[in-house]
Amino acid sequence: MGMASKVISIFLRGWAFISAVIVTGISGSFIHHLHTHDLGSFARINYTISIAVISIVFSLVLMPPFRYTFWAFPFDAAMFIMWMVAFGLLAGLASSCGGFWFRFTWRFSWNGNRCSMWRALLAFSFISSMMWLGSALLGIYKTGPWNKDQEGYVGSRREKHNRGSGTQPMTQPSGQTTGQTTGQVPAQPATAQPATYTSNNV
């Protein structure tokens, strides 16, 4: 693995973790204020905080730039989709600091405007989705057959397997016949035996 891919992977996982922590903090505080004012709960906020908690856990697990983290690109793609769904649900409630829901639910629960917090919730939800998308694309690139590092990794694994099984690749050095490379003894040319004569003289 190249050093650049490791640095990019840590950057993406780190920002996914930071974004999820911010989303969790804002959503959790909002849910607390909802219960304080007996306003019930909202499924969209509960879904968002659930995705954020999952992201916190798995971004830490996948943050070390080991080879298995790049093979987790299907999970990264799934997290990207779930974060985009969360962002869409939140934007459907209030895309900006206005609308019925924002005025009579968000502002009332906080006893103030808190427009910046709502915008931060939307922004970091979107940022988190992009970080998971970047991790998925990086994993596809690192594990694909077009990656030279991946080809070298497969070749080294094949070589270790051959050494462990006791088999050696067949090579034919220049200047040697096929019989010599396969271990066969070449046929020796026939040598003429000297003729023997017996004397019939008495």
Buried (B, 14 or more C-beta within 10 A) or exposed (E): BEEEBBEBBBEBBBBBBBBBBBBBBBBBBBBEBBEEEEBEEBEBBEBBBBBBBEBBEBBBEBBEBEEEBBEBBEBBBEBBEBBBBBBEBBEEBBEEBEEEBBEEBBBBBBEEEBBEBBEBBBBBBBBBBBBBBBBBBBBBBBBEEEBEBBEEBEEEEEEEEEEEEEEEEEEEEEEEEEEEEEEEEEEEEEEEEEEEEEEEEE
